[in-house]
């Protein structure tokens, strides 16, 4: 396995251990030189804002989407500019996720 930038990454995080999961997912993306969009769980929406603000990154490199999970997740996952995805197993995910063939799971390049 080889790590290399693939483009914009998206991360959908769970409600349990929210900051740990956000930093883990964002860290992998940023280490590979990929900007990231984080969609935190609706139960812990503010948990992603502190890491994003404290990271000291240029504007637009670490983005946070807060709001209705269905309304935000579907467009995020269908956008062709999103080239990597880190999400929850489907049995835990509130949204039925369809991922197009051009989206690369984190770490699989």
N, C-alpha and C positions, 0 to 999 in steps of 0.2 A: 504494500500500500504506500502511496506517495501523497504527501500533502502539498497542495498548491492552491492559489487563489482561483475561485470559480465565479465570483461575482457576489451579488447581494444574497445574504442568508436570512432566513426567517426562523424564529424560535417561538414555539407555543409552550408555555410553562405551566406546571401544575400548581395547585394551591398549597400543597405540603412542601416545606423547605423552599419557599419561593426565591429567596435571595441566593441560596446555594445553587439552585438549578439555573437561575439567570446568569450568574457569574460563570458557571461551568460552560454553559452553551455559548455565551458571548465571548468568553476567553478563547474557546476553540476557533470561533469565527475570526476574531480579531488577530489571533496568532497566525492565521492563514491569510491575513491581509484582506479579509472580506468585510464590508460593512454589514451590519446586522439590524434587523427589525425584530423587536421582542414584543410578543403579545402575552402579557401575564394573565393568570387566571382571574376571573371576575371577583373572586373572593379576596384576592390580594393585589388589587390594581396598582397601589402606590409602591409596591416592593421593587419594581423595576426602575422607578424614577431616581432613587438615590444612587444606584450603581451607574446609571447613565450620566447623571450630573457630576459625580465624583471621579469619573474615569479620566477626565481632562482630555478628551478626544476632540478632534475637529468637528464642527457642526455637520450633522448628517451621517456620521459614521456609526452611531449607536442611537437608533430611533426606538421609541416606545409607543405602542398602540394600546389605548385604554378605552374600554367600552363593551358593547354587546358582543359576545364571542361569535355568534353566528354571522352577524352583520359585518364584522371585521375579518374573520378567518377566511370566508369563502373568497373575497376579492384578493386577499393576500396570497392565498394558495394558488389561485388561477392566474396571477400576474406572471408573465413570461420573463420579467426582469429578475424574479426571485429564482436563483439557481441552486440553492441548497436549503434543506429543511431539517429541522430538529423539532420533533413534536412528541406527543404522548402516544402510548399504544391505543389503538382504536377502542378497545373495551373501556378505557377510562376517558375517552375524548367525547365532549358533548356535541361535536359537529361531525357529521360523516365527511371524511376527508378523501378527496380524490386528488391524487398527485399525478401531474403529467410526466411523461417519460423523460423530459429534459431537466427535471429537478433531481439533484444529486443529494443523497443522504450525507450528513456530516461524516467526514473521514473517508468516504468511498469515492475516490477519484481515479 
